[in-house]
Each structure stands twice: as C-alpha cells, then as structure tokens.
C-alpha cells in the first residue's frame, strides 16, 4: 500500500500517477487514529496511492503507524504551551529548522495534498505546504481547538471540525462540520462467543498512554465491587508505566481481569464491553457515540483549556454518558456509578441509545470526499 518515500528520489510529480497524500500531526493516539482512518479510506478508494505520515519523535507514534502499515517520518518539533518562558523561547528557535525539514520532505514526496490532524508537527508541515502552493486542510478532533489548528485555520484551504461547538473558537477559514473520522474496523461485527450469556463487562481505558488517576481509583473500586458481591469481567488498558503494579493488584485481590499495557484490537473489546470507563479525548468520545456505548467519562483535567471536559459534556447533555471529574474521583464514587448501571440494564441501554444519537459514522467518507475535490 505505502512504499518508502526514499524510492521516489527527486523525480517530478508528473512522472507518477499514484495519489499521494501527506498526513501531519500526532503526539497521541487521539490525533493519529483519525488520520489512520482517513489514510485507510484513501487507500481503499485509490488502489495506486501512497500515504506518508509526518509526526514528532514519540515512540507511540511510530508504533501505531507501523501496526497499520503506514510509512512515517519524523521532524524535530515540540509544543510551546505550558513550557515556561525559557523553554518556550528554545522551542521557538527550533521552528525554522522544523520548517526546513518539512519543506525537504514535501519536495521529496511531492504530495497532491497535505492534511494536518492536530499535534505540533502539523504546524510546520502545513505551513511549508502552503508556501509551496500545495492544497492543505486540517482536521480538529476536539470541541475546543488546539493551538496549532487555531493558528493554521487562516492559511489552509479547509478546516474540518468534529463538533459544531468548536467553530466559534476559530478566527477564520473555510469551516466544514464533518464529525471525527473513525476506523471502519470498529464497526465490523465479529463472531464473538464471549458475548453469549456473559458477565457484565467493564472496559477501562485511560487513553493510549494510560491514566494513573483512573488506575489508582479503580483498584479501590474493585475492592468495593467485591465486597458488594459484584463480579464483573474487567478489560483494563493500563499504559506501560502502570501495567506491572496494576496486574499485581488484580492478582492479590483474586479478581479476574484482562490487564494489558495497550489494546490493539479495540473493535473486539468495544463489542464485548457493557460499559466503558475512560478519559474524554475527542476520538474516544466520537467512538463511543458512533458505537452507542454507555460510559463513565473522567476528563483529563490538565488538557489545554479543559477541552476533554467540554468533549464529555456534549455527550452528557443528551444523557449519553456520566461525567466524573477527576477532582471528585474516588473508588467509592466510581463503584457506585458502576453498580447503578449494573443493576439497571434499562438505564444502561437508554444511555447507549442517547450516545448513538450524535454518532457520525460517515465522517471519514465525508472528509475524503472533500479531499478528493481539493486534489482535482
């Protein structure tokens, strides 16, 4: 599907017929997975296509993209917000170099279009593409746009947004409400015998890197569930850092759980889960809505402009989730919410139905339709 960029050398775009698209951004799975969904749809539509991801230098970025078979290159770029004056100045001094890197990569890959999906690496890549006269678009996953996209909105050709609430935060640009692209694999029904007469299943997922606060509180939750005679099956994504001690805690309590640092087959675990306990990143919220999954969302309180809380409230306002703020998070509070829905399947099903009302399963198609127009 995607060959190495180095195979192209410096030949002119006119010498090749394949569709070439560059997707820039990353930092977290929440930024990358929408880009993956778009890349897969482009590859499906255009058999002779090449997708190149340009990211920062985090290990998780290369791991995710390698798993999906996409070629990736890195640039030297860091975030400015929250760095303090001195470190902020150092980051700014590196920007010309990251712009030079971006221009060099674009010259070699010669894309028909560049799409930014959020994260700091999208900034210099989209700016370089604009300078070089290449059609450029960005996609914003969150209800409150990130700094990079707020700066880029005036220079790119189109801005795709996931939530209508985010439009007021952009200072300009051609805004298109599309929803958040979701990997089609999540919608594939699997022949899963575990769903027949199964125990109540809870999925704990604190984002691609885990969440210490959720992991810690949930250990207390397990003790309370056990003391009240509840015996759910737990699927728990801990993140690499917390995996060992969380696994040991399950063992000591004698509680059955599938405890893993990272879940690759999200389609399978979403299908099995009766309820999801999670952070409120935009991709997660969009997936829960599209799948109609009941959830308890615990927004990351230090996200820029508390955008995870804003994401969660969009779902909560229609009865599609329960919000538990981290400053109010306790093992007992989480246990009480879980028991409430374990004991009331009607309320659980209603929550899922409400979440599904704002789900956008066609977001990927809508975006790629517009990208196709831009490339013609």
C-alpha positions as CSV (number, residue, x, y, z in Angstrom):
1,X,0.0,0.0,0.0
2,X,2.7,2.5,1.1
3,X,6.2,2.4,-0.2
4,X,9.2,4.2,1.3
5,X,9.4,7.8,0.4
6,X,13.1,7.3,-0.5
7,X,12.1,5.2,-3.5
8,X,10.9,8.4,-5.2
9,X,14.1,10.3,-5.2
10,X,13.6,13.8,-6.6
11,X,11.5,12.9,-9.7
12,X,8.8,15.3,-10.7
13,X,5.1,14.8,-9.7
14,X,4.1,14.5,-13.3
15,X,6.2,11.3,-13.7
16,X,3.8,9.4,-11.3
17,X,0.2,8.6,-11.5
18,X,-0.5,7.4,-7.9
19,X,-2.4,9.6,-5.5
20,X,0.0,10.9,-2.8
21,X,-1.3,12.4,0.5
22,X,0.8,13.6,3.4
23,X,-0.9,13.5,6.9
24,X,0.9,15.5,9.6
25,X,0.3,15.5,13.3
26,X,0.2,13.1,16.2
27,X,1.6,13.1,19.8
28,X,-1.2,10.9,21.0
29,X,-3.4,8.1,19.6
30,X,-6.3,10.5,19.7
31,X,-4.6,12.6,17.0
32,X,-3.3,9.7,14.9
33,X,-6.3,7.4,14.7
34,X,-8.5,9.9,12.7
35,X,-5.5,10.3,10.4
36,X,-5.3,6.5,10.1
37,X,-9.0,6.3,9.3
38,X,-8.6,8.9,6.5
39,X,-5.4,7.2,5.2
40,X,-7.2,3.8,5.0
41,X,-10.2,5.3,3.2
42,X,-7.9,7.0,0.6
43,X,-6.0,3.7,0.1
44,X,-9.3,1.9,-0.3
45,X,-10.6,4.3,-2.9
46,X,-7.3,4.8,-4.8
47,X,-5.6,1.4,-5.3
48,X,-2.5,3.2,-6.5
49,X,-2.0,5.5,-3.6
50,X,0.8,6.5,-1.2
51,X,0.2,7.9,2.3
52,X,3.1,9.5,4.3
53,X,2.7,10.4,7.9
54,X,4.9,13.2,9.3
55,X,5.0,13.2,13.1
56,X,7.1,14.2,16.1
57,X,9.5,11.7,17.6
58,X,7.4,9.9,20.2
59,X,7.7,6.1,20.3
60,X,3.9,5.6,20.3
61,X,3.5,7.4,17.0
62,X,5.8,5.1,15.1
63,X,4.3,2.0,16.9
64,X,0.7,2.9,15.9
65,X,1.6,3.8,12.3
66,X,3.8,0.7,11.9
67,X,0.9,-1.5,13.0
68,X,-1.4,-0.1,10.4
69,X,1.3,-0.4,7.7
70,X,1.8,3.3,7.0
71,X,5.2,4.9,6.2
72,X,6.2,7.6,8.7
73,X,9.0,10.2,9.0
74,X,9.7,12.5,12.0
75,X,10.6,16.1,12.3
76,X,12.1,18.0,15.3
77,X,9.2,19.8,16.8
78,X,7.9,20.4,20.3
79,X,4.9,22.1,21.9
80,X,5.1,25.7,23.3
81,X,2.1,25.9,25.6
82,X,2.9,25.3,29.3
83,X,6.7,25.2,28.7
84,X,7.6,28.4,30.6
85,X,9.4,31.4,29.1
86,X,12.9,30.0,28.7
87,X,11.8,26.6,27.3
88,X,9.2,28.4,25.1
89,X,12.0,30.5,23.6
90,X,14.1,27.4,22.9
91,X,11.2,25.7,21.2
92,X,10.6,28.8,19.0
93,X,14.2,28.9,18.0
94,X,13.8,25.4,16.6
95,X,10.8,26.2,14.4
96,X,12.8,27.4,11.4
97,X,14.7,24.0,11.4
98,X,11.4,22.1,11.6
99,X,10.0,24.2,8.7
100,X,13.2,23.5,6.6
101,X,12.7,19.7,7.4
102,X,9.1,19.9,6.3
103,X,10.0,21.6,3.0
104,X,12.6,19.0,2.3
105,X,10.2,16.1,3.0
106,X,7.5,17.7,0.8
107,X,9.9,18.2,-2.1
108,X,10.9,14.5,-2.0
109,X,7.4,13.1,-1.5
110,X,5.7,15.6,-3.8
111,X,2.1,15.2,-2.3
112,X,-1.1,16.2,-4.1
113,X,-2.4,17.3,-0.7
114,X,-1.4,17.8,2.9
115,X,-3.7,17.2,5.8
116,X,-3.0,18.3,9.4
117,X,-4.7,16.2,12.1
118,X,-3.6,18.2,15.2
119,X,-0.4,18.0,17.3
120,X,2.6,20.2,17.0
121,X,4.1,18.6,13.9
122,X,1.1,19.6,11.8
123,X,2.2,23.3,12.1
124,X,5.4,23.5,10.2
125,X,4.3,20.8,7.7
126,X,1.0,22.6,6.8
127,X,2.9,26.0,6.7
128,X,5.5,24.5,4.4
129,X,2.8,23.1,2.1
130,X,1.0,26.4,1.9
131,X,4.3,28.2,1.0
132,X,4.8,25.6,-1.7
133,X,1.3,26.0,-3.2
134,X,0.0,22.5,-2.2
135,X,-3.7,22.2,-1.3
136,X,-3.9,22.0,2.5
137,X,-6.5,21.1,5.1
138,X,-6.7,20.5,8.8
139,X,-9.0,18.4,11.0
140,X,-9.8,19.3,14.6
141,X,-11.0,16.5,16.8
142,X,-11.8,18.4,20.0
143,X,-14.6,20.7,20.9
144,X,-12.0,23.3,21.9
145,X,-9.4,23.5,19.1
146,X,-5.8,23.1,19.9
147,X,-3.3,26.0,19.5
148,X,-1.8,24.6,16.3
149,X,-5.1,24.4,14.5
150,X,-6.2,27.8,15.7
151,X,-3.1,29.3,14.2
152,X,-3.3,27.3,10.9
153,X,-7.0,27.9,10.2
154,X,-6.4,31.1,8.3
155,X,-3.7,29.7,6.0
156,X,-5.2,26.3,5.0
157,X,-7.8,25.8,2.3
158,X,-10.3,23.9,4.5
159,X,-10.9,23.3,8.2
160,X,-12.8,20.1,9.1
161,X,-14.4,20.0,12.6
162,X,-15.8,17.2,14.7
163,X,-18.1,19.3,16.9
164,X,-20.2,22.3,16.0
165,X,-19.2,23.9,19.3
166,X,-15.6,24.3,18.1
167,X,-16.4,26.7,15.2
168,X,-16.6,29.8,17.4
169,X,-13.0,29.3,18.5
170,X,-11.6,29.6,15.0
171,X,-10.6,33.1,13.9
172,X,-11.2,32.3,10.2
173,X,-11.0,29.8,7.5
174,X,-13.4,27.7,5.5
175,X,-15.1,25.6,8.2
176,X,-16.8,22.3,7.5
177,X,-18.6,20.2,10.1
178,X,-17.8,16.6,9.3
179,X,-17.5,14.7,12.6
180,X,-14.4,12.8,13.7
181,X,-13.1,10.0,11.4
182,X,-13.4,6.6,13.0
183,X,-11.6,3.4,11.8
184,X,-14.0,1.2,9.9
185,X,-12.7,-1.9,11.7
186,X,-14.6,-0.7,14.9
187,X,-17.9,-1.2,13.0
188,X,-17.2,-4.8,11.9
189,X,-19.3,-7.2,13.9
190,X,-17.2,-10.2,15.0
191,X,-18.3,-13.7,15.7
192,X,-17.7,-13.5,19.4
193,X,-18.9,-16.3,21.5
194,X,-17.9,-14.4,24.7
195,X,-20.9,-12.3,24.2
196,X,-23.3,-15.1,24.8
197,X,-24.6,-15.3,28.5
198,X,-21.6,-13.3,29.6
199,X,-20.9,-11.5,32.8
200,X,-21.2,-7.7,32.9
201,X,-18.0,-6.5,31.2
202,X,-16.3,-3.2,32.0
203,X,-13.7,-1.7,29.8
204,X,-11.2,0.6,31.5
205,X,-9.1,2.7,29.0
206,X,-7.3,5.8,30.1
207,X,-6.1,6.9,26.7
208,X,-3.2,5.4,24.6
209,X,-0.8,6.0,27.5
210,X,-3.0,5.1,30.4
211,X,-4.1,7.2,33.2
212,X,-2.6,7.0,36.7
213,X,-5.5,8.6,38.5
214,X,-8.0,6.2,37.0
215,X,-5.8,3.2,37.5
216,X,-5.4,4.1,41.2
217,X,-9.0,4.8,41.9
218,X,-10.2,1.7,40.1
219,X,-8.2,-0.5,42.5
220,X,-10.3,0.8,45.3
221,X,-13.4,0.3,43.1
222,X,-12.5,-3.3,42.7
223,X,-12.4,-3.9,46.4
224,X,-15.8,-2.2,46.8
225,X,-17.4,-4.3,44.0
226,X,-16.0,-7.4,45.5
227,X,-17.4,-6.5,49.0
228,X,-20.8,-6.0,47.5
229,X,-20.8,-9.3,45.7
230,X,-20.3,-7.9,42.2
231,X,-18.2,-10.0,39.9
232,X,-17.8,-8.2,36.5
233,X,-15.2,-9.1,33.9
234,X,-12.7,-6.3,33.6
235,X,-10.7,-5.4,30.5
236,X,-8.1,-2.8,31.6
237,X,-5.7,-0.9,29.5
238,X,-3.2,0.5,32.0
239,X,-0.5,2.1,29.9
240,X,3.1,0.9,30.0
241,X,4.1,2.7,33.2
242,X,1.4,1.3,35.5
243,X,1.0,-2.2,34.0
244,X,3.1,-4.2,36.4
245,X,1.7,-2.9,39.7
246,X,-1.9,-2.9,38.4
247,X,-1.5,-6.5,37.3
248,X,-0.1,-7.4,40.7
249,X,-3.1,-5.7,42.4
250,X,-5.6,-7.8,40.4
251,X,-3.6,-10.9,41.4
252,X,-3.6,-10.1,45.1
253,X,-7.4,-9.4,45.1
254,X,-8.1,-12.6,43.2
255,X,-10.1,-10.5,40.6
256,X,-10.4,-11.7,37.1
257,X,-9.2,-9.2,34.6
258,X,-7.6,-8.8,31.2
259,X,-4.9,-6.3,32.1
260,X,-2.7,-5.0,29.3
261,X,-0.5,-2.0,28.7
262,X,-2.2,-1.2,25.3
263,X,-5.2,-2.7,23.5
264,X,-4.6,-3.2,19.8
265,X,-8.0,-4.8,18.9
266,X,-10.3,-2.1,20.1
267,X,-13.1,-3.4,17.9
268,X,-13.2,-6.6,19.9
269,X,-13.2,-5.0,23.3
270,X,-15.7,-2.4,22.4
271,X,-18.0,-5.2,21.2
272,X,-17.6,-7.1,24.5
273,X,-18.0,-4.1,26.8
274,X,-21.3,-3.3,28.5
275,X,-19.8,-0.1,29.9
276,X,-16.7,1.9,29.2
277,X,-14.7,3.9,31.8
278,X,-12.4,6.3,30.1
279,X,-10.8,9.7,29.6
280,X,-12.7,12.0,27.3
281,X,-10.4,12.5,24.4
282,X,-12.2,13.5,21.2
283,X,-11.5,10.2,19.4
284,X,-12.8,8.2,22.3
285,X,-16.0,10.3,22.7
286,X,-16.6,10.0,18.9
287,X,-16.1,6.3,19.0
288,X,-18.5,5.9,22.0
289,X,-21.1,7.9,20.2
290,X,-20.8,6.1,16.9
291,X,-21.0,2.7,18.6
292,X,-23.7,3.8,21.0
293,X,-21.7,2.6,24.0
294,X,-22.7,3.6,27.6
295,X,-19.8,5.2,29.5
296,X,-18.4,6.9,32.5
297,X,-16.0,9.7,31.4
298,X,-13.3,11.1,33.6
299,X,-11.8,14.1,31.7
300,X,-8.1,14.7,32.0
301,X,-8.1,18.0,34.0
302,X,-4.9,19.3,32.6
303,X,-5.8,19.1,28.9
304,X,-5.5,22.5,27.2
305,X,-8.5,24.7,28.0
306,X,-10.0,21.6,29.7
307,X,-11.2,20.5,26.3
308,X,-11.8,16.9,27.5
309,X,-14.4,18.2,29.9
310,X,-16.1,20.1,27.1
311,X,-16.0,17.0,24.9
312,X,-17.6,14.9,27.6
313,X,-20.4,17.5,28.3
314,X,-21.5,17.3,24.7
315,X,-22.3,13.7,25.3
316,X,-23.6,14.1,28.9
317,X,-26.0,16.9,27.9
318,X,-28.1,14.4,26.0
319,X,-27.8,11.6,28.6
320,X,-25.2,9.7,26.6
321,X,-22.6,9.4,29.4
322,X,-21.9,10.0,33.1
323,X,-19.2,12.5,33.9
324,X,-17.0,12.0,37.0
325,X,-14.5,14.9,37.3
326,X,-11.0,13.8,38.4
327,X,-11.1,16.2,41.4
328,X,-14.2,14.3,42.6
329,X,-12.8,10.9,41.6
330,X,-12.8,8.2,44.3
331,X,-13.0,4.4,44.3
332,X,-16.4,4.6,46.1
333,X,-17.9,7.1,43.7
334,X,-16.8,5.1,40.6
335,X,-18.1,1.9,42.2
336,X,-21.5,3.4,43.0
337,X,-21.9,4.6,39.4
338,X,-20.9,1.2,38.0
339,X,-23.3,-0.6,40.4
340,X,-26.1,1.7,39.4
341,X,-25.9,0.6,35.8
342,X,-25.1,-3.0,36.5
343,X,-28.4,-3.2,38.4
344,X,-30.4,-1.2,35.9
345,X,-29.9,-2.6,32.4
346,X,-32.8,-0.4,31.1
347,X,-30.9,2.8,32.1
348,X,-27.7,1.3,30.7
349,X,-29.4,0.7,27.3
350,X,-31.0,4.1,27.3
351,X,-27.6,5.8,27.8
352,X,-26.2,3.9,24.9
353,X,-29.2,4.9,22.7
354,X,-28.7,8.6,23.6
355,X,-25.0,8.4,22.9
356,X,-25.7,7.0,19.5
357,X,-27.9,9.9,18.5
358,X,-24.9,12.1,17.9
359,X,-22.6,9.4,16.4
360,X,-21.2,10.2,13.0
361,X,-20.3,7.0,11.2
362,X,-19.8,8.8,7.9
363,X,-17.2,11.3,8.9
364,X,-14.3,9.6,7.2
365,X,-16.2,9.4,3.9
366,X,-17.3,13.0,4.1
367,X,-13.8,14.2,4.7
368,X,-12.2,12.1,1.9
369,X,-15.0,13.2,-0.5
370,X,-13.9,16.8,0.1
371,X,-10.2,16.0,-0.1
372,X,-10.8,14.4,-3.5
373,X,-12.4,17.6,-4.7
374,X,-9.3,19.6,-3.5
375,X,-7.0,17.2,-5.3
376,X,-8.8,17.5,-8.7
